[in-house]
Amino acid sequence: RPGPAPTSLGSGFFIDQRGTIVTNHHVIEGAEEITVRTSDGRDLRADIIGSDEPTDIAVLRVRGGGNFRYVTFDDASHVRVGDWVVAVGNPFGLDGTATAGIVSALGRRDAGSSSYVDYMQIDAPINRGNSGGPTFDLSGNVIGVNSAIFSPTGGNVGIGFAIPANTARSIVAQIQSAGRVTRGWIGVSIQGLDEDIARSLGLDGPRGALVASVVPDGPAARGGIQQGDVILSFDGADIADGRELTQRVGATSVGQSSRVVVLRDLTTEQLVELHL
């Protein structure tokens, strides 16, 4: 005899008065039916506009629209470690819960599996059910989207992670306009650089992205990038490591031309133009 259908519980927030909602991809992944409960107790059906697993962002739309109160993304560029934050969500089904804390760290790269998100760490208590809810600054602007917690016990230990608003806003805009997210691709695999490898390549320290292999007939191959090149900059921005290259390439529109500076044969820097 079949049991009850599995359910997933999470949080989200309106970003316009028509009923567009931002939440996490993992909250709605595989959903056949989505019910949104608003802060005033209404249950509304919603549909998925689009979702992006690599950044864990999803966008929904309430059926039939309406006139909803909404919040606004901030670009989060002003956020500093130590700033106060308020996280709002639905922990363990306790809807409308607000918790307070501070920004504990910025630019966390080891908080999840995504190569496209440098997470904001917060100590405002978040638990299961908070996923997809907003992280506010004290002016009421959304500076992050609650995404994950670090918890050896399964409960809150004061280490939570939010997707920064500038990342989330860019992904949401793409989903709203196209229903999905497309990312640039140059067709290389990258090897990490340590001090010894960097010195052997003629660099003063570990910086840039070392090309381990080139995909035949990919943008990099067509542009002349070779195995052993070190990519030092992409479209005028210095590249610190392979992760930064992945993020900058991924943020580039498909079909766009990009200018890349590579170090080749220890001393020669060459400018390469790629068509993604």
N, C-alpha and C positions, 0 to 999 in steps of 0.2 A: 504494500500500500504506500503510495507516494506521500512524503511528508510535506510540511509547509514550504512554500517557495522561499529561498534564501533572500535576505534583505541586507542592504548596506546603509549605514548611517553616517551622515557627514553634515557639513555646513556650507554656506554660500552667502553671497550678497548681491543685491541689485546694483547695477551700474548705470541704469537709465530708467525713466519713468514708465517705459513700455513693458518692462518685465524681463530684461536681459540679466542673467545671473552668471556670476563667475564662481567656480568651485574647482575641486581637484579632479583630474582624470581618474585617479584610482577610486574615487567615491562613486562615479557613475559607470565605470568600466563594466561592460557586459549587461547593463541594465535593459530590461524589457519595458519597464514602466517606472516613471519618476514622479514622485509626489513632493511638492514643496509646501512646507508649513511656514507661514509667515509669522512675524512677531506678534500680530494681532489674532493669531489662532486660526486663520483660514488655511484649508488644504487645497492646493491648486495643482493641476497636472502641468507638466513641463516636457518639452522636447529638447533633444541635443542639437545644437547648431553645429558644433564641431568640438574636437578634443585633440590634445597633443600629449602623447605619452612621454616623450623625452623631457618636457618641462613640467609635466603633471598638472596641466591647466585644461579645464573644460569650460565651455560656454553653453548655457541653456537659455530657453525662452519659454515663458509662461504662456500656455495656450489662451488665446483670446485677448491677450494684452491686458491693459489696465492703466491705472495711474498710481504708480508705486513710488514711495520715497526711496531715494538711492544715495549712494556714497560715491566719492570721487578718488581716483588714483592720484597720488603724488609721485613725482619722479624719483623720490627717495635720495636724491643727490646730497641733501642737507643732513641726512641721518648720520649720527655719530655714536660710537660706542659709549654707553652710559645714558643715552636719551631714554626717557620714559616711553613705554608703549602700553597699549591696552589690546588684548586679544579677545574677540567675541566669537562665540560659537555654540555648539550643541553637544558638549561632552556628556557621554553616556545617556543621551537623550534629554538632557536638562537644557532645553532651548533658551536662548537669550542670555547665556552665561558670559559675564565679562570678568577677565582677570587682568591684573596689572603686573608690570615688571619693567625691565630695562633691555636695551639692546646689549647683548653680551659680547658679540663679535660680528664682524662683517666679512664677506668674501670667503665663507667656509666652502671649501671644495670637496671635503671628505665626508659631507653630511648625507650624501645620497649617491645614486648611481648615474645621475645626469651629468653629461659633459657640458651642458648648455646653461647650467644654473650655478652661480656662486651664492650660496644661501646666507641669509641673515639669521644669526643665532639670537634667540631671546630667552629670558628666564620667566616670562609670564606663564603661569601654569596652563598647559594645554594637554588634553588627553584624547582618547579615542572618541571620535565624534566631532572634534574641533577641526578636522581636516577640511580645507576649503574656505574656512572662515577668514575674516579680515584681521590684520594687525594694524591698529590705528596709532598715529602720533597723537599728541595731546591737543592738536587743532582739529581732530576728527577726520584727517585725511588717511586714506589707505596707503600704507607704506610697505605692505607685504601681504602674502597669502599663506596662511598657516598650512604646512605641508607634512611635517614629520616630527617625531620626537625620538630622542635617544633615551632608552629605558631598559636597563637590565632586568627590572622587576615587572614591567608591563604598566606601571603607574608613572605619574609625573615625578621626575627627579630634578626639574628646573632646567632642562636642556631641550629646547624646542627649536625648530627651524622653519623659516618662512621664505617663500620665493619673493625676492625684492620686487617692488611695484614697477620699476622700469622694465624689468624682464617680463612680468606678467602682462603689463599694458600692451607691449609690443605683440605678444602672442595672441592676446584677446583681439587686437585690431585685425590681425591676419585672419583669425577664425571668423570674425564678423564679416569681413569682406569676401572671403573665398571659401569658408567652411572648413578649411584645413590650413596647415602650416607647411610651407615649402622652404627648403634650406639649400643654400649653395653647396657645391661639392667640387673639389678640384682633383680628386683621384690620386691621393698619395697615402701611404702609411707612414707614421711618425715614430721615431725612436727617441727615448729620453736622453738628455744630456747631463752627465755629471762633470765634475771638475776635470778629471783626466781626459775624457773624450773631448771636452771643449778645448782644452789646451792643445790636444793633438790636431784639432781642426783650425788652429790659429786664432781662437777666440780668447778674450781676456777672462772669461768665466762662463758658467752655464747660462746661455740665453739663446733664444731662437728655437726653431724646430728642425731637427735633423731628419731628412727624407730617407727612410729605410727602403722604400720601394715605390715605384710609379706604375699606376694602372695604364696598360696600353691604350692609346687613343683617348685617354681622358683629357680634361682641360689642362692639367699640369704637363702631361706628355706632349700635347699639341703646342703648348707654350714654350717647351724647351727645358723644363725642370728635369734634373737628373738625380738618380740615386746618389747619395752622399752630399747633395746640396744642403745648406742650412738656410732655412727661410727666416730672414731677420725682420722683415716688415711686410705688412699687408695693407694696401691702400693707405699708405702713409703712417700707419700705426705700428710702433715697435712690437714685436712678438716676443714675449717672455719665455713661453714654453709651448708644448704641443696642445695643451688644453686651451690656451688663449687663441691659438690658430684655429682650432675647431670652432670656438665660439664666434670668431670674426667671420670665418668662411660661412658658417651656418646662418649668420645674420645677413648675409649678402643675397640679394635677389637673384633667382635663376635667370640666366641670360645677360647678366651684367658683366662688364669688363672690369678687371681688377689689376692693379699694378703691384708686383711682388719684387722685393729685393732679396737676392740670395747670395750667400757666400759660397764660392766654388774654388777648389784647388788652393785652399788655405788662405789666400790673400785677395782674390779677385771678387769684388762685389758686382753683381750683374742685375740689371732691371729686366724683369720678365712681365709681359702682359698676358693675362689669362682671360678667356671667355667662358664664364661658368654656365 
